[in-house]
Amino acid sequence: MCAIFRTLSAVSSPFRAEPAVPITPDYIRKIRKSLALTQAKFGERLGVSASTVSAWERGKSKPQPAPASKLRELAAKAK
């Protein structure tokens, strides 16, 4: 490994993403409740139905990548 690459890789990047929090049923419910939203309103913001949000919160299914990305955006706003 060349010295320049070692130096660059050792520098902390301001663009480095924080480790992702696992999207669990409790995490989804916590975000929704912290925003004081019903499952229907939460689903509208994520582009899914209330029954889909319910399935996520019960652990019957997991969010697909697009809603999961929006979910992380809402989580950042909820903090």
PyMOL Python script that loads the backbone (N, CA, C, O; Angstrom):
from pymol import cmd

cmd.read_pdbstr("""\
ATOM      1  N   MET A   1       0.860  -1.166   0.000  1.00  0.00           N
ATOM      2  CA  MET A   1       0.000   0.000   0.000  1.00  0.00           C
ATOM      3  C   MET A   1       0.908   1.230   0.000  1.00  0.00           C
ATOM      4  O   MET A   1       1.863   1.306   0.772  1.00  0.00           O
ATOM      5  N   CYS A   2       0.604   2.176  -0.860  1.00  0.00           N
ATOM      6  CA  CYS A   2       1.453   3.355  -0.932  1.00  0.00           C
ATOM      7  C   CYS A   2       1.158   4.306   0.234  1.00  0.00           C
ATOM      8  O   CYS A   2       0.078   4.266   0.824  1.00  0.00           O
ATOM      9  N   ALA A   3       2.116   5.142   0.547  1.00  0.00           N
ATOM     10  CA  ALA A   3       2.006   6.049   1.696  1.00  0.00           C
ATOM     11  C   ALA A   3       0.874   7.045   1.534  1.00  0.00           C
ATOM     12  O   ALA A   3       0.210   7.390   2.512  1.00  0.00           O
ATOM     13  N   ILE A   4       0.643   7.516   0.312  1.00  0.00           N
ATOM     14  CA  ILE A   4      -0.426   8.495   0.082  1.00  0.00           C
ATOM     15  C   ILE A   4      -1.782   7.863   0.388  1.00  0.00           C
ATOM     16  O   ILE A   4      -2.616   8.475   1.056  1.00  0.00           O
ATOM     17  N   PHE A   5      -2.002   6.650  -0.096  1.00  0.00           N
ATOM     18  CA  PHE A   5      -3.278   5.986   0.150  1.00  0.00           C
ATOM     19  C   PHE A   5      -3.490   5.749   1.643  1.00  0.00           C
ATOM     20  O   PHE A   5      -4.595   5.947   2.149  1.00  0.00           O
ATOM     21  N   ARG A   6      -2.438   5.327   2.356  1.00  0.00           N
ATOM     22  CA  ARG A   6      -2.554   5.114   3.809  1.00  0.00           C
ATOM     23  C   ARG A   6      -2.933   6.411   4.501  1.00  0.00           C
ATOM     24  O   ARG A   6      -3.772   6.425   5.402  1.00  0.00           O
ATOM     25  N   THR A   7      -2.306   7.502   4.073  1.00  0.00           N
ATOM     26  CA  THR A   7      -2.604   8.797   4.678  1.00  0.00           C
ATOM     27  C   THR A   7      -4.038   9.210   4.407  1.00  0.00           C
ATOM     28  O   THR A   7      -4.739   9.659   5.314  1.00  0.00           O
ATOM     29  N   LEU A   8      -4.482   9.061   3.164  1.00  0.00           N
ATOM     30  CA  LEU A   8      -5.847   9.446   2.811  1.00  0.00           C
ATOM     31  C   LEU A   8      -6.881   8.572   3.504  1.00  0.00           C
ATOM     32  O   LEU A   8      -7.925   9.070   3.926  1.00  0.00           O
ATOM     33  N   SER A   9      -6.614   7.299   3.626  1.00  0.00           N
ATOM     34  CA  SER A   9      -7.591   6.415   4.260  1.00  0.00           C
ATOM     35  C   SER A   9      -7.639   6.608   5.768  1.00  0.00           C
ATOM     36  O   SER A   9      -8.628   6.254   6.409  1.00  0.00           O
ATOM     37  N   ALA A  10      -6.574   7.169   6.339  1.00  0.00           N
ATOM     38  CA  ALA A  10      -6.556   7.414   7.780  1.00  0.00           C
ATOM     39  C   ALA A  10      -7.282   8.703   8.156  1.00  0.00           C
ATOM     40  O   ALA A  10      -7.666   8.890   9.311  1.00  0.00           O
ATOM     41  N   VAL A  11      -7.469   9.591   7.178  1.00  0.00           N
ATOM     42  CA  VAL A  11      -8.139  10.861   7.434  1.00  0.00           C
ATOM     43  C   VAL A  11      -9.633  10.617   7.566  1.00  0.00           C
ATOM     44  O   VAL A  11     -10.234   9.918   6.750  1.00  0.00           O
ATOM     45  N   SER A  12     -10.218  11.191   8.586  1.00  0.00           N
ATOM     46  CA  SER A  12     -11.652  11.046   8.778  1.00  0.00           C
ATOM     47  C   SER A  12     -12.385  11.903   7.762  1.00  0.00           C
ATOM     48  O   SER A  12     -12.152  13.109   7.676  1.00  0.00           O
ATOM     49  N   SER A  13     -13.253  11.296   7.006  1.00  0.00           N
ATOM     50  CA  SER A  13     -14.013  12.012   5.993  1.00  0.00           C
ATOM     51  C   SER A  13     -15.284  12.598   6.591  1.00  0.00           C
ATOM     52  O   SER A  13     -15.990  11.909   7.327  1.00  0.00           O
ATOM     53  N   PRO A  14     -15.589  13.860   6.287  1.00  0.00           N
ATOM     54  CA  PRO A  14     -16.838  14.439   6.777  1.00  0.00           C
ATOM     55  C   PRO A  14     -18.049  13.828   6.083  1.00  0.00           C
ATOM     56  O   PRO A  14     -19.182  14.025   6.522  1.00  0.00           O
ATOM     57  N   PHE A  15     -17.814  13.085   4.999  1.00  0.00           N
ATOM     58  CA  PHE A  15     -18.899  12.475   4.239  1.00  0.00           C
ATOM     59  C   PHE A  15     -19.139  11.025   4.620  1.00  0.00           C
ATOM     60  O   PHE A  15     -20.006  10.366   4.046  1.00  0.00           O
ATOM     61  N   ARG A  16     -18.389  10.532   5.571  1.00  0.00           N
ATOM     62  CA  ARG A  16     -18.539   9.143   5.991  1.00  0.00           C
ATOM     63  C   ARG A  16     -19.871   8.991   6.709  1.00  0.00           C
ATOM     64  O   ARG A  16     -20.172   9.734   7.643  1.00  0.00           O
ATOM     65  N   ALA A  17     -20.654   8.038   6.275  1.00  0.00           N
ATOM     66  CA  ALA A  17     -21.980   7.837   6.862  1.00  0.00           C
ATOM     67  C   ALA A  17     -21.868   7.201   8.237  1.00  0.00           C
ATOM     68  O   ALA A  17     -20.957   6.420   8.510  1.00  0.00           O
ATOM     69  N   GLU A  18     -22.817   7.554   9.098  1.00  0.00           N
ATOM     70  CA  GLU A  18     -22.890   6.906  10.403  1.00  0.00           C
ATOM     71  C   GLU A  18     -23.376   5.478  10.192  1.00  0.00           C
ATOM     72  O   GLU A  18     -24.081   5.203   9.221  1.00  0.00           O
ATOM     73  N   PRO A  19     -23.010   4.571  11.088  1.00  0.00           N
ATOM     74  CA  PRO A  19     -23.496   3.203  10.939  1.00  0.00           C
ATOM     75  C   PRO A  19     -25.020   3.186  10.971  1.00  0.00           C
ATOM     76  O   PRO A  19     -25.645   3.879  11.773  1.00  0.00           O
ATOM     77  N   ALA A  20     -25.591   2.404  10.111  1.00  0.00           N
ATOM     78  CA  ALA A  20     -27.050   2.329  10.017  1.00  0.00           C
ATOM     79  C   ALA A  20     -27.630   1.590  11.217  1.00  0.00           C
ATOM     80  O   ALA A  20     -27.113   0.559  11.646  1.00  0.00           O
ATOM     81  N   VAL A  21     -28.708   2.139  11.740  1.00  0.00           N
ATOM     82  CA  VAL A  21     -29.433   1.485  12.825  1.00  0.00           C
ATOM     83  C   VAL A  21     -30.325   0.427  12.180  1.00  0.00           C
ATOM     84  O   VAL A  21     -31.007   0.722  11.200  1.00  0.00           O
ATOM     85  N   PRO A  22     -30.335  -0.790  12.703  1.00  0.00           N
ATOM     86  CA  PRO A  22     -31.199  -1.816  12.120  1.00  0.00           C
ATOM     87  C   PRO A  22     -32.671  -1.384  12.195  1.00  0.00           C
ATOM     88  O   PRO A  22     -33.122  -0.852  13.210  1.00  0.00           O
ATOM     89  N   ILE A  23     -33.394  -1.617  11.123  1.00  0.00           N
ATOM     90  CA  ILE A  23     -34.808  -1.257  11.091  1.00  0.00           C
ATOM     91  C   ILE A  23     -35.605  -2.444  11.641  1.00  0.00           C
ATOM     92  O   ILE A  23     -35.888  -3.413  10.937  1.00  0.00           O
ATOM     93  N   THR A  24     -35.950  -2.329  12.911  1.00  0.00           N
ATOM     94  CA  THR A  24     -36.728  -3.373  13.585  1.00  0.00           C
ATOM     95  C   THR A  24     -38.166  -2.896  13.768  1.00  0.00           C
ATOM     96  O   THR A  24     -38.441  -1.704  13.631  1.00  0.00           O
ATOM     97  N   PRO A  25     -39.079  -3.804  14.073  1.00  0.00           N
ATOM     98  CA  PRO A  25     -40.464  -3.386  14.335  1.00  0.00           C
ATOM     99  C   PRO A  25     -40.556  -2.316  15.428  1.00  0.00           C
ATOM    100  O   PRO A  25     -41.316  -1.358  15.289  1.00  0.00           O
ATOM    101  N   ASP A  26     -39.797  -2.469  16.503  1.00  0.00           N
ATOM    102  CA  ASP A  26     -39.824  -1.478  17.595  1.00  0.00           C
ATOM    103  C   ASP A  26     -39.275  -0.134  17.132  1.00  0.00           C
ATOM    104  O   ASP A  26     -39.791   0.912  17.527  1.00  0.00           O
ATOM    105  N   TYR A  27     -38.239  -0.149  16.305  1.00  0.00           N
ATOM    106  CA  TYR A  27     -37.649   1.082  15.776  1.00  0.00           C
ATOM    107  C   TYR A  27     -38.673   1.836  14.925  1.00  0.00           C
ATOM    108  O   TYR A  27     -38.807   3.054  15.047  1.00  0.00           O
ATOM    109  N   ILE A  28     -39.389   1.117  14.069  1.00  0.00           N
ATOM    110  CA  ILE A  28     -40.412   1.730  13.216  1.00  0.00           C
ATOM    111  C   ILE A  28     -41.512   2.354  14.067  1.00  0.00           C
ATOM    112  O   ILE A  28     -41.913   3.495  13.841  1.00  0.00           O
ATOM    113  N   ARG A  29     -41.988   1.604  15.037  1.00  0.00           N
ATOM    114  CA  ARG A  29     -43.055   2.105  15.925  1.00  0.00           C
ATOM    115  C   ARG A  29     -42.571   3.338  16.698  1.00  0.00           C
ATOM    116  O   ARG A  29     -43.309   4.313  16.842  1.00  0.00           O
ATOM    117  N   LYS A  30     -41.341   3.293  17.187  1.00  0.00           N
ATOM    118  CA  LYS A  30     -40.773   4.412  17.954  1.00  0.00           C
ATOM    119  C   LYS A  30     -40.724   5.679  17.105  1.00  0.00           C
ATOM    120  O   LYS A  30     -41.092   6.755  17.578  1.00  0.00           O
ATOM    121  N   ILE A  31     -40.276   5.562  15.866  1.00  0.00           N
ATOM    122  CA  ILE A  31     -40.212   6.724  14.977  1.00  0.00           C
ATOM    123  C   ILE A  31     -41.605   7.279  14.741  1.00  0.00           C
ATOM    124  O   ILE A  31     -41.822   8.485  14.851  1.00  0.00           O
ATOM    125  N   ARG A  32     -42.553   6.401  14.415  1.00  0.00           N
ATOM    126  CA  ARG A  32     -43.922   6.833  14.129  1.00  0.00           C
ATOM    127  C   ARG A  32     -44.534   7.550  15.326  1.00  0.00           C
ATOM    128  O   ARG A  32     -45.146   8.609  15.185  1.00  0.00           O
ATOM    129  N   LYS A  33     -44.362   6.963  16.499  1.00  0.00           N
ATOM    130  CA  LYS A  33     -44.952   7.561  17.703  1.00  0.00           C
ATOM    131  C   LYS A  33     -44.250   8.864  18.088  1.00  0.00           C
ATOM    132  O   LYS A  33     -44.898   9.783  18.591  1.00  0.00           O
ATOM    133  N   SER A  34     -42.954   8.959  17.864  1.00  0.00           N
ATOM    134  CA  SER A  34     -42.246  10.204  18.196  1.00  0.00           C
ATOM    135  C   SER A  34     -42.690  11.347  17.292  1.00  0.00           C
ATOM    136  O   SER A  34     -42.583  12.516  17.664  1.00  0.00           O
ATOM    137  N   LEU A  35     -43.187  11.012  16.108  1.00  0.00           N
ATOM    138  CA  LEU A  35     -43.718  12.019  15.187  1.00  0.00           C
ATOM    139  C   LEU A  35     -45.214  12.234  15.394  1.00  0.00           C
ATOM    140  O   LEU A  35     -45.829  13.054  14.713  1.00  0.00           O
ATOM    141  N   ALA A  36     -45.800  11.490  16.340  1.00  0.00           N
ATOM    142  CA  ALA A  36     -47.227  11.576  16.663  1.00  0.00           C
ATOM    143  C   ALA A  36     -48.097  11.351  15.431  1.00  0.00           C
ATOM    144  O   ALA A  36     -49.033  12.108  15.170  1.00  0.00           O
ATOM    145  N   LEU A  37     -47.773  10.293  14.672  1.00  0.00           N
ATOM    146  CA  LEU A  37     -48.520   9.976  13.466  1.00  0.00           C
ATOM    147  C   LEU A  37     -49.265   8.655  13.601  1.00  0.00           C
ATOM    148  O   LEU A  37     -48.794   7.728  14.260  1.00  0.00           O
ATOM    149  N   THR A  38     -50.423   8.579  12.976  1.00  0.00           N
ATOM    150  CA  THR A  38     -51.134   7.303  12.891  1.00  0.00           C
ATOM    151  C   THR A  38     -50.400   6.438  11.864  1.00  0.00           C
ATOM    152  O   THR A  38     -49.546   6.928  11.125  1.00  0.00           O
ATOM    153  N   GLN A  39     -50.738   5.164  11.825  1.00  0.00           N
ATOM    154  CA  GLN A  39     -50.127   4.300  10.822  1.00  0.00           C
ATOM    155  C   GLN A  39     -50.486   4.781   9.421  1.00  0.00           C
ATOM    156  O   GLN A  39     -49.669   4.689   8.505  1.00  0.00           O
ATOM    157  N   ALA A  40     -51.700   5.292   9.251  1.00  0.00           N
ATOM    158  CA  ALA A  40     -52.127   5.783   7.936  1.00  0.00           C
ATOM    159  C   ALA A  40     -51.307   7.002   7.509  1.00  0.00           C
ATOM    160  O   ALA A  40     -50.826   7.052   6.377  1.00  0.00           O
ATOM    161  N   LYS A  41     -51.142   7.978   8.394  1.00  0.00           N
ATOM    162  CA  LYS A  41     -50.379   9.194   8.072  1.00  0.00           C
ATOM    163  C   LYS A  41     -48.900   8.871   7.861  1.00  0.00           C
ATOM    164  O   LYS A  41     -48.252   9.422   6.971  1.00  0.00           O
ATOM    165  N   PHE A  42     -48.383   7.976   8.689  1.00  0.00           N
ATOM    166  CA  PHE A  42     -46.988   7.549   8.560  1.00  0.00           C
ATOM    167  C   PHE A  42     -46.791   6.876   7.207  1.00  0.00           C
ATOM    168  O   PHE A  42     -45.818   7.145   6.503  1.00  0.00           O
ATOM    169  N   GLY A  43     -47.724   6.001   6.856  1.00  0.00           N
ATOM    170  CA  GLY A  43     -47.667   5.316   5.565  1.00  0.00           C
ATOM    171  C   GLY A  43     -47.705   6.287   4.403  1.00  0.00           C
ATOM    172  O   GLY A  43     -46.982   6.113   3.422  1.00  0.00           O
ATOM    173  N   GLU A  44     -48.551   7.323   4.504  1.00  0.00           N
ATOM    174  CA  GLU A  44     -48.621   8.343   3.448  1.00  0.00           C
ATOM    175  C   GLU A  44     -47.262   8.992   3.231  1.00  0.00           C
ATOM    176  O   GLU A  44     -46.838   9.198   2.094  1.00  0.00           O
ATOM    177  N   ARG A  45     -46.591   9.309   4.310  1.00  0.00           N
ATOM    178  CA  ARG A  45     -45.262   9.948   4.208  1.00  0.00           C
ATOM    179  C   ARG A  45     -44.230   9.020   3.578  1.00  0.00           C
ATOM    180  O   ARG A  45     -43.283   9.470   2.933  1.00  0.00           O
ATOM    181  N   LEU A  46     -44.430   7.712   3.774  1.00  0.00           N
ATOM    182  CA  LEU A  46     -43.472   6.738   3.247  1.00  0.00           C
ATOM    183  C   LEU A  46     -43.882   6.168   1.888  1.00  0.00           C
ATOM    184  O   LEU A  46     -43.114   5.454   1.245  1.00  0.00           O
ATOM    185  N   GLY A  47     -45.105   6.495   1.463  1.00  0.00           N
ATOM    186  CA  GLY A  47     -45.583   5.975   0.190  1.00  0.00           C
ATOM    187  C   GLY A  47     -46.070   4.546   0.257  1.00  0.00           C
ATOM    188  O   GLY A  47     -46.012   3.817  -0.734  1.00  0.00           O
ATOM    189  N   VAL A  48     -46.554   4.137   1.433  1.00  0.00           N
ATOM    190  CA  VAL A  48     -47.102   2.786   1.610  1.00  0.00           C
ATOM    191  C   VAL A  48     -48.441   2.883   2.337  1.00  0.00           C
ATOM    192  O   VAL A  48     -48.817   3.953   2.815  1.00  0.00           O
ATOM    193  N   SER A  49     -49.153   1.770   2.417  1.00  0.00           N
ATOM    194  CA  SER A  49     -50.453   1.755   3.088  1.00  0.00           C
ATOM    195  C   SER A  49     -50.298   1.586   4.598  1.00  0.00           C
ATOM    196  O   SER A  49     -49.238   1.212   5.100  1.00  0.00           O
ATOM    197  N   ALA A  50     -51.389   1.876   5.300  1.00  0.00           N
ATOM    198  CA  ALA A  50     -51.408   1.681   6.758  1.00  0.00           C
ATOM    199  C   ALA A  50     -51.214   0.211   7.103  1.00  0.00           C
ATOM    200  O   ALA A  50     -50.575  -0.116   8.103  1.00  0.00           O
ATOM    201  N   SER A  51     -51.766  -0.677   6.276  1.00  0.00           N
ATOM    202  CA  SER A  51     -51.613  -2.108   6.561  1.00  0.00           C
ATOM    203  C   SER A  51     -50.159  -2.558   6.406  1.00  0.00           C
ATOM    204  O   SER A  51     -49.714  -3.482   7.087  1.00  0.00           O
ATOM    205  N   THR A  52     -49.425  -1.901   5.511  1.00  0.00           N
ATOM    206  CA  THR A  52     -48.002  -2.217   5.358  1.00  0.00           C
ATOM    207  C   THR A  52     -47.234  -1.774   6.597  1.00  0.00           C
ATOM    208  O   THR A  52     -46.381  -2.509   7.095  1.00  0.00           O
ATOM    209  N   VAL A  53     -47.531  -0.573   7.098  1.00  0.00           N
ATOM    210  CA  VAL A  53     -46.887  -0.080   8.323  1.00  0.00           C
ATOM    211  C   VAL A  53     -47.205  -1.037   9.473  1.00  0.00           C
ATOM    212  O   VAL A  53     -46.326  -1.375  10.266  1.00  0.00           O
ATOM    213  N   SER A  54     -48.457  -1.469   9.560  1.00  0.00           N
ATOM    214  CA  SER A  54     -48.861  -2.412  10.603  1.00  0.00           C
ATOM    215  C   SER A  54     -48.062  -3.715  10.507  1.00  0.00           C
ATOM    216  O   SER A  54     -47.612  -4.250  11.520  1.00  0.00           O
ATOM    217  N   ALA A  55     -47.891  -4.215   9.294  1.00  0.00           N
ATOM    218  CA  ALA A  55     -47.123  -5.459   9.100  1.00  0.00           C
ATOM    219  C   ALA A  55     -45.669  -5.271   9.532  1.00  0.00           C
ATOM    220  O   ALA A  55     -45.076  -6.170  10.128  1.00  0.00           O
ATOM    221  N   TRP A  56     -45.097  -4.108   9.233  1.00  0.00           N
ATOM    222  CA  TRP A  56     -43.714  -3.832   9.667  1.00  0.00           C
ATOM    223  C   TRP A  56     -43.630  -3.820  11.179  1.00  0.00           C
ATOM    224  O   TRP A  56     -42.725  -4.411  11.767  1.00  0.00           O
ATOM    225  N   GLU A  57     -44.590  -3.135  11.810  1.00  0.00           N
ATOM    226  CA  GLU A  57     -44.555  -2.995  13.274  1.00  0.00           C
ATOM    227  C   GLU A  57     -44.806  -4.319  13.987  1.00  0.00           C
ATOM    228  O   GLU A  57     -44.390  -4.501  15.131  1.00  0.00           O
ATOM    229  N   ARG A  58     -45.481  -5.235  13.314  1.00  0.00           N
ATOM    230  CA  ARG A  58     -45.724  -6.560  13.898  1.00  0.00           C
ATOM    231  C   ARG A  58     -44.642  -7.562  13.516  1.00  0.00           C
ATOM    232  O   ARG A  58     -44.672  -8.709  13.963  1.00  0.00           O
ATOM    233  N   GLY A  59     -43.684  -7.137  12.690  1.00  0.00           N
ATOM    234  CA  GLY A  59     -42.598  -8.022  12.280  1.00  0.00           C
ATOM    235  C   GLY A  59     -42.997  -9.027  11.229  1.00  0.00           C
ATOM    236  O   GLY A  59     -42.302 -10.024  11.031  1.00  0.00           O
ATOM    237  N   LYS A  60     -44.117  -8.784  10.541  1.00  0.00           N
ATOM    238  CA  LYS A  60     -44.597  -9.712   9.511  1.00  0.00           C
ATOM    239  C   LYS A  60     -43.917  -9.491   8.168  1.00  0.00           C
ATOM    240  O   LYS A  60     -43.876 -10.391   7.330  1.00  0.00           O
ATOM    241  N   SER A  61     -43.380  -8.279   7.965  1.00  0.00           N
ATOM    242  CA  SER A  61     -42.629  -7.978   6.754  1.00  0.00           C
ATOM    243  C   SER A  61     -41.622  -6.873   7.077  1.00  0.00           C
ATOM    244  O   SER A  61     -41.657  -6.271   8.150  1.00  0.00           O
ATOM    245  N   LYS A  62     -40.729  -6.624   6.125  1.00  0.00           N
ATOM    246  CA  LYS A  62     -39.698  -5.604   6.306  1.00  0.00           C
ATOM    247  C   LYS A  62     -39.814  -4.588   5.180  1.00  0.00           C
ATOM    248  O   LYS A  62     -40.231  -4.930   4.073  1.00  0.00           O
ATOM    249  N   PRO A  63     -39.446  -3.334   5.458  1.00  0.00           N
ATOM    250  CA  PRO A  63     -39.510  -2.307   4.413  1.00  0.00           C
ATOM    251  C   PRO A  63     -38.572  -2.611   3.244  1.00  0.00           C
ATOM    252  O   PRO A  63     -37.455  -3.092   3.433  1.00  0.00           O
ATOM    253  N   GLN A  64     -39.044  -2.324   2.052  1.00  0.00           N
ATOM    254  CA  GLN A  64     -38.206  -2.417   0.857  1.00  0.00           C
ATOM    255  C   GLN A  64     -37.240  -1.231   0.879  1.00  0.00           C
ATOM    256  O   GLN A  64     -37.416  -0.324   1.692  1.00  0.00           O
ATOM    257  N   PRO A  65     -36.222  -1.211   0.009  1.00  0.00           N
ATOM    258  CA  PRO A  65     -35.210  -0.141   0.052  1.00  0.00           C
ATOM    259  C   PRO A  65     -35.757   1.291  -0.035  1.00  0.00           C
ATOM    260  O   PRO A  65     -35.312   2.152   0.723  1.00  0.00           O
ATOM    261  N   ALA A  66     -36.704   1.566  -0.933  1.00  0.00           N
ATOM    262  CA  ALA A  66     -37.200   2.947  -1.079  1.00  0.00           C
ATOM    263  C   ALA A  66     -37.897   3.431   0.194  1.00  0.00           C
ATOM    264  O   ALA A  66     -37.542   4.495   0.703  1.00  0.00           O
ATOM    265  N   PRO A  67     -38.882   2.685   0.733  1.00  0.00           N
ATOM    266  CA  PRO A  67     -39.489   3.140   1.983  1.00  0.00           C
ATOM    267  C   PRO A  67     -38.498   3.159   3.150  1.00  0.00           C
ATOM    268  O   PRO A  67     -38.604   4.002   4.041  1.00  0.00           O
ATOM    269  N   ALA A  68     -37.544   2.238   3.147  1.00  0.00           N
ATOM    270  CA  ALA A  68     -36.549   2.204   4.221  1.00  0.00           C
ATOM    271  C   ALA A  68     -35.704   3.472   4.198  1.00  0.00           C
ATOM    272  O   ALA A  68     -35.350   4.003   5.251  1.00  0.00           O
ATOM    273  N   SER A  69     -35.381   3.957   3.009  1.00  0.00           N
ATOM    274  CA  SER A  69     -34.618   5.195   2.878  1.00  0.00           C
ATOM    275  C   SER A  69     -35.419   6.379   3.420  1.00  0.00           C
ATOM    276  O   SER A  69     -34.888   7.217   4.150  1.00  0.00           O
ATOM    277  N   LYS A  70     -36.698   6.440   3.057  1.00  0.00           N
ATOM    278  CA  LYS A  70     -37.570   7.509   3.559  1.00  0.00           C
ATOM    279  C   LYS A  70     -37.740   7.390   5.068  1.00  0.00           C
ATOM    280  O   LYS A  70     -37.829   8.396   5.772  1.00  0.00           O
ATOM    281  N   LEU A  71     -37.786   6.155   5.558  1.00  0.00           N
ATOM    282  CA  LEU A  71     -37.928   5.911   6.995  1.00  0.00           C
ATOM    283  C   LEU A  71     -36.726   6.483   7.747  1.00  0.00           C
ATOM    284  O   LEU A  71     -36.889   7.094   8.804  1.00  0.00           O
ATOM    285  N   ARG A  72     -35.535   6.291   7.215  1.00  0.00           N
ATOM    286  CA  ARG A  72     -34.329   6.834   7.845  1.00  0.00           C
ATOM    287  C   ARG A  72     -34.350   8.366   7.830  1.00  0.00           C
ATOM    288  O   ARG A  72     -33.894   9.001   8.781  1.00  0.00           O
ATOM    289  N   GLU A  73     -34.877   8.957   6.757  1.00  0.00           N
ATOM    290  CA  GLU A  73     -35.005  10.415   6.705  1.00  0.00           C
ATOM    291  C   GLU A  73     -35.957  10.910   7.799  1.00  0.00           C
ATOM    292  O   GLU A  73     -35.676  11.899   8.476  1.00  0.00           O
ATOM    293  N   LEU A  74     -37.079  10.216   7.963  1.00  0.00           N
ATOM    294  CA  LEU A  74     -38.035  10.597   9.015  1.00  0.00           C
ATOM    295  C   LEU A  74     -37.424  10.403  10.392  1.00  0.00           C
ATOM    296  O   LEU A  74     -37.676  11.195  11.300  1.00  0.00           O
ATOM    297  N   ALA A  75     -36.628   9.362  10.555  1.00  0.00           N
ATOM    298  CA  ALA A  75     -35.975   9.107  11.838  1.00  0.00           C
ATOM    299  C   ALA A  75     -35.041  10.255  12.204  1.00  0.00           C
ATOM    300  O   ALA A  75     -34.950  10.645  13.368  1.00  0.00           O
ATOM    301  N   ALA A  76     -34.352  10.790  11.209  1.00  0.00           N
ATOM    302  CA  ALA A  76     -33.447  11.919  11.461  1.00  0.00           C
ATOM    303  C   ALA A  76     -34.235  13.146  11.914  1.00  0.00           C
ATOM    304  O   ALA A  76     -33.760  13.907  12.757  1.00  0.00           O
ATOM    305  N   LYS A  77     -35.427  13.345  11.367  1.00  0.00           N
ATOM    306  CA  LYS A  77     -36.262  14.471  11.750  1.00  0.00           C
ATOM    307  C   LYS A  77     -36.869  14.267  13.136  1.00  0.00           C
ATOM    308  O   LYS A  77     -37.146  15.233  13.847  1.00  0.00           O
ATOM    309  N   ALA A  78     -37.072  13.014  13.513  1.00  0.00           N
ATOM    310  CA  ALA A  78     -37.703  12.697  14.789  1.00  0.00           C
ATOM    311  C   ALA A  78     -36.765  12.933  15.968  1.00  0.00           C
ATOM    312  O   ALA A  78     -37.222  13.082  17.101  1.00  0.00           O
ATOM    313  N   LYS A  79     -35.474  12.967  15.717  1.00  0.00           N
ATOM    314  CA  LYS A  79     -34.491  13.125  16.798  1.00  0.00           C
ATOM    315  C   LYS A  79     -34.451  14.517  17.331  1.00  0.00           C
ATOM    316  O   LYS A  79     -33.676  14.807  18.241  1.00  0.00           O
TER     317      LYS A  79
END
""", "prot")
cmd.dss("prot")
cmd.show_as("cartoon", "prot")
cmd.util.cbc("prot")
cmd.orient("prot")
